[in-house]
Amino acid sequence: MKSINIKNKLELINDLWKPRVVTELNGQQVKIAKVKGEFVWHDHKNEDELFIILKGSLKMMFRDRIEIVNEGEIIMVPRGIEHKPVADEEVWMMLFEPKNIKHTGEVESELTIKEYETI
């Protein structure tokens, strides 16, 4: 049991849309990532996702609306809901997801990650 400085860990990340595992608990992984630009439309059939915005402002696009998630705010995307994160400027975020979640759901793209690195 050691404390983890999230800001220091984020400063080690130099790429975008590539979440890193910080720790795990109860079958969930806590991940951090830097994002900018557009991700892909996708959903997760069996898993909910929780996004915590640590720096910047994220647009979470849904098929029927756009939700703006600002620094210090969270958004939970329920399983089965198609979504597309978009960041006009660089955003630092933390995610809580089940360990077995597929990064882009069933969608394959150049952004798809098969195995998450630990930081």
BAFI-3210 file (N, C-alpha, C; in Angstrom, 3 decimals, decimal comma, padded with zeros to 6 digits):
// residues 119
n [1|2|3|4|5|6|7|8|9|10|11|12|13|14|15|16|17|18|19|20|21|22|23|24|25|26|27|28|29|30|31|32|33|34|35|36|37|38|39|40|41|42|43|44|45|46|47|48|49|50|51|52|53|54|55|56|57|58|59|60|61|62|63|64|65|66|67|68|69|70|71|72|73|74|75|76|77|78|79|80|81|82|83|84|85|86|87|88|89|90|91|92|93|94|95|96|97|98|99|100|101|102|103|104|105|106|107|108|109|110|111|112|113|114|115|116|117|118|119]
n.u [000,851|000,866|000,930|-000,163|000,897|-001,022|-000,795|001,991|002,275|000,718|002,276|004,283|003,247|003,231|001,756|-001,415|-004,797|-004,227|-004,775|-003,345|-002,835|-003,202|-003,818|-005,561|-008,759|-011,163|-011,854|-011,887|-010,176|-008,171|-007,484|-005,380|-005,202|-004,157|-005,867|-006,779|-008,460|-010,537|-012,136|-013,322|-016,638|-018,291|-019,386|-019,877|-020,913|-021,356|-020,295|-020,066|-018,698|-016,636|-015,722|-013,417|-012,666|-009,661|-008,145|-008,884|-011,543|-014,006|-015,885|-018,539|-019,913|-023,087|-025,521|-027,823|-027,261|-024,854|-022,705|-021,043|-018,152|-016,517|-013,381|-012,799|-015,233|-017,394|-018,461|-020,658|-020,895|-023,339|-023,474|-023,767|-024,470|-023,899|-021,094|-018,823|-015,899|-014,588|-012,036|-011,241|-009,001|-006,024|-006,850|-006,745|-007,474|-009,116|-010,072|-012,469|-012,880|-014,077|-011,778|-011,625|-012,518|-013,009|-011,131|-012,162|-014,671|-016,504|-015,540|-012,943|-010,040|-007,386|-006,810|-007,387|-006,557|-005,030|-003,775|-003,358|-000,910|000,878|001,456]
n.v [-001,179|001,917|005,422|007,032|009,332|010,919|013,080|013,161|010,672|011,070|012,985|011,440|010,323|010,420|010,002|009,843|008,837|006,364|004,612|003,980|001,564|002,240|001,176|-001,630|-002,816|-004,865|-006,268|-004,201|-001,782|001,052|003,631|005,954|008,626|010,651|012,660|013,886|015,361|013,232|010,235|006,921|005,966|003,823|001,078|-000,654|-003,708|-005,137|-003,700|-000,913|002,419|004,761|008,062|010,434|013,737|015,279|017,370|019,950|019,839|017,640|016,451|014,375|012,508|011,414|009,526|011,025|013,427|015,813|015,747|017,884|017,545|018,834|019,876|018,297|017,074|014,176|011,488|008,842|006,214|004,123|000,545|-000,702|001,708|003,716|005,750|008,564|009,923|013,247|015,637|018,930|020,317|019,197|016,738|015,470|012,484|010,147|006,766|004,367|001,056|-002,253|-004,981|-006,661|-005,197|-004,233|-001,972|-000,405|-001,466|-003,574|-002,522|-002,226|-000,342|001,960|003,005|001,105|-000,755|-003,668|-004,783|-003,406|-001,215|-000,962|001,784]
n.w [000,000|-001,117|-001,631|-004,647|-006,964|-009,069|-010,871|-011,337|-012,579|-014,899|-016,165|-017,196|-019,439|-022,921|-025,174|-026,912|-026,215|-025,096|-022,575|-019,323|-016,786|-013,403|-010,915|-009,412|-008,290|-006,792|-009,214|-010,971|-013,009|-012,503|-014,542|-016,316|-018,688|-021,462|-023,728|-026,960|-029,653|-031,693|-030,652|-031,368|-032,412|-030,250|-028,144|-025,035|-024,434|-022,019|-019,906|-017,694|-017,818|-016,138|-016,248|-015,162|-015,174|-015,037|-015,959|-018,175|-020,675|-021,711|-024,458|-024,436|-026,715|-027,645|-029,452|-029,465|-028,242|-026,863|-024,159|-022,031|-020,176|-017,605|-016,065|-012,992|-012,939|-013,396|-015,544|-016,122|-018,286|-019,227|-019,740|-023,069|-024,269|-026,989|-027,623|-028,021|-027,218|-027,337|-027,568|-027,707|-026,895|-025,159|-022,804|-019,521|-017,987|-015,770|-015,573|-014,549|-014,925|-015,730|-015,502|-017,758|-019,959|-023,374|-025,173|-027,369|-027,528|-029,647|-031,932|-034,231|-034,576|-035,467|-033,050|-031,178|-028,314|-027,255|-025,012|-021,849|-020,549|-017,462|-015,354]
ca.u [000,000|001,616|000,171|000,179|000,715|-001,623|-000,216|003,319|002,084|000,247|003,390|005,099|002,546|003,503|000,901|-002,831|-005,786|-003,633|-004,874|-002,409|-003,376|-002,529|-004,042|-006,759|-009,507|-012,454|-012,124|-011,872|-008,890|-008,129|-006,585|-005,230|-004,888|-004,242|-006,610|-007,014|-009,043|-011,733|-012,026|-014,232|-017,943|-018,249|-020,100|-019,418|-022,169|-021,539|-019,554|-020,212|-017,425|-016,668|-014,683|-013,182|-011,846|-008,684|-007,658|-009,507|-012,979|-014,273|-017,235|-018,950|-020,961|-024,038|-026,242|-028,917|-026,857|-023,458|-022,570|-019,743|-017,650|-015,439|-012,406|-013,393|-016,526|-017,386|-019,603|-020,735|-021,550|-023,870|-023,237|-024,644|-024,740|-022,873|-020,532|-017,590|-015,235|-013,918|-011,343|-010,707|-007,663|-005,607|-007,587|-006,203|-008,617|-008,998|-011,195|-012,716|-013,474|-013,787|-010,476|-011,710|-013,180|-012,333|-010,894|-013,102|-015,805|-016,340|-015,010|-011,488|-009,515|-005,963|-006,721|-007,691|-005,480|-005,315|-003,277|-003,051|000,337|000,797|002,385]
ca.v [000,000|003,160|006,456|007,206|010,706|010,840|014,129|012,698|009,574|011,650|013,685|010,429|009,888|011,295|009,671|010,131|007,770|005,088|004,548|003,151|001,084|002,767|000,181|-002,457|-003,143|-005,538|-006,573|-002,961|-001,132|002,507|003,989|007,371|008,843|011,967|012,553|015,097|014,971|012,397|008,795|006,239|005,575|002,446|000,819|-001,820|-004,441|-005,658|-002,940|000,532|003,140|006,011|008,998|011,554|014,707|015,876|018,618|020,224|019,665|016,562|016,321|012,978|012,504|010,316|009,654|011,999|014,674|015,944|016,123|018,492|017,119|019,767|019,528|018,067|016,409|012,784|011,003|007,389|005,753|002,779|-000,512|-000,724|003,046|004,133|007,043|008,966|011,037|014,228|016,675|019,976|020,547|018,028|016,434|014,428|011,847|008,876|005,891|003,168|000,103|-003,658|-005,415|-007,334|-004,354|-004,002|-000,526|000,199|-002,375|-004,507|-001,758|-002,284|000,869|002,178|003,405|-000,038|-001,308|-005,054|-004,994|-002,146|-001,130|-000,393|002,900]
ca.w [000,000|-001,274|-002,333|-006,061|-007,399|-010,401|-011,724|-011,749|-013,531|-016,160|-016,805|-017,873|-020,655|-024,064|-026,299|-026,709|-026,342|-024,687|-021,114|-018,553|-015,517|-012,216|-009,869|-009,594|-007,091|-006,966|-010,610|-011,746|-013,194|-012,495|-015,637|-016,624|-020,097|-022,080|-024,975|-027,755|-030,932|-031,637|-030,507|-032,295|-031,889|-029,750|-026,894|-024,288|-024,221|-020,661|-018,895|-017,516|-017,735|-015,384|-016,657|-014,252|-015,895|-014,122|-016,566|-019,465|-020,869|-022,654|-025,019|-024,578|-027,732|-027,712|-030,722|-029,362|-027,581|-026,434|-022,754|-021,741|-018,866|-017,285|-015,036|-011,679|-013,089|-013,843|-016,310|-016,185|-019,505|-018,968|-020,731|-024,237|-024,817|-027,933|-027,259|-028,706|-026,544|-028,182|-026,784|-028,575|-026,345|-024,392|-021,581|-018,661|-017,355|-015,072|-015,901|-013,751|-015,850|-015,437|-016,001|-019,057|-020,958|-024,644|-025,303|-028,315|-027,665|-030,768|-033,058|-034,413|-035,195|-035,168|-031,641|-030,322|-027,487|-026,881|-023,643|-021,177|-019,796|-016,114|-015,177]
c.u [000,892|000,722|000,708|-000,108|000,251|-001,019|001,159|003,219|001,636|001,367|004,338|004,504|002,767|002,645|-000,566|-003,677|-005,220|-003,643|-003,833|-003,070|-002,522|-002,633|-005,306|-007,434|-010,819|-012,816|-012,163|-010,434|-009,105|-007,067|-006,497|-004,842|-004,887|-004,946|-006,713|-007,498|-010,254|-011,367|-012,988|-015,583|-017,845|-019,169|-019,461|-020,678|-022,426|-020,894|-019,949|-018,808|-017,630|-015,470|-014,611|-012,239|-010,964|-008,163|-008,337|-011,002|-013,206|-015,709|-017,507|-020,139|-021,788|-024,827|-027,332|-028,531|-025,353|-023,461|-021,156|-019,352|-016,409|-014,513|-013,089|-014,748|-016,337|-018,590|-019,513|-021,511|-022,025|-023,550|-024,248|-024,930|-023,582|-022,414|-019,229|-016,996|-014,506|-013,293|-010,754|-009,280|-007,290|-006,361|-006,846|-007,394|-008,228|-010,248|-011,263|-013,483|-013,205|-012,487|-010,549|-012,336|-012,337|-012,297|-011,906|-014,320|-015,536|-015,787|-013,483|-011,056|-008,035|-005,759|-006,957|-006,437|-005,899|-004,906|-002,890|-001,731|000,039|001,848|002,655]
c.v [001,235|004,169|006,596|008,650|010,688|011,873|013,703|011,578|010,112|012,371|012,722|009,989|010,907|010,982|009,863|008,880|006,394|005,018|003,602|002,766|001,642|001,766|-000,611|-002,664|-003,801|-005,806|-005,363|-002,483|000,375|002,878|005,499|007,496|010,326|011,765|013,907|014,639|014,078|010,932|008,168|006,017|004,118|002,311|-000,396|-002,559|-004,807|-004,835|-001,463|001,133|004,421|006,845|010,125|012,512|015,458|017,215|018,777|019,970|018,650|016,660|014,829|012,985|011,227|010,523|010,718|013,307|014,672|016,421|016,673|018,105|017,953|019,218|019,402|017,381|014,971|012,534|009,481|007,046|004,327|001,804|-000,417|000,623|003,461|005,552|007,280|010,144|011,935|015,284|017,690|020,341|019,319|017,926|015,331|013,811|010,551|008,085|004,759|002,214|-001,322|-004,085|-005,983|-006,487|-004,245|-002,495|000,166|-000,707|-003,375|-003,821|-001,897|-001,015|000,972|002,611|002,250|-000,540|-002,709|-005,341|-003,650|-002,248|-000,575|000,695|003,118]
c.w [000,000|-001,968|-003,755|-006,430|-008,859|-011,348|-012,220|-012,776|-014,894|-016,897|-017,514|-019,211|-021,767|-025,281|-025,912|-026,914|-025,980|-023,155|-020,510|-017,239|-014,376|-011,063|-010,194|-008,247|-007,473|-008,421|-011,524|-011,910|-013,145|-013,524|-015,766|-018,090|-020,410|-023,410|-025,647|-029,118|-030,711|-031,463|-031,516|-031,614|-031,453|-028,546|-026,236|-023,853|-022,761|-019,564|-018,893|-017,484|-016,944|-015,796|-015,635|-014,978|-014,881|-014,631|-017,917|-019,470|-021,992|-023,151|-025,113|-025,526|-027,609|-028,992|-030,666|-028,689|-027,318|-024,994|-022,556|-020,321|-018,581|-016,205|-013,682|-011,729|-013,561|-014,746|-016,340|-017,450|-019,251|-020,100|-021,860|-024,873|-025,727|-027,592|-028,008|-027,949|-027,554|-027,274|-027,755|-028,172|-025,527|-023,064|-020,837|-017,951|-016,660|-015,410|-014,894|-014,656|-015,378|-016,130|-017,416|-020,167|-022,221|-024,883|-026,207|-028,552|-028,775|-032,014|-033,079|-035,125|-034,872|-033,722|-030,667|-029,609|-027,065|-025,432|-023,054|-020,427|-018,416|-015,993|-013,691]
res [m|k|s|i|n|i|k|n|k|l|e|l|i|n|d|l|w|k|p|r|v|v|t|e|l|n|g|q|q|v|k|i|a|k|v|k|g|e|f|v|w|h|d|h|k|n|e|d|e|l|f|i|i|l|k|g|s|l|k|m|m|f|r|d|r|i|e|i|v|n|e|g|e|i|i|m|v|p|r|g|i|e|h|k|p|v|a|d|e|e|v|w|m|m|l|f|e|p|k|n|i|k|h|t|g|e|v|e|s|e|l|t|i|k|e|y|e|t|i]
***
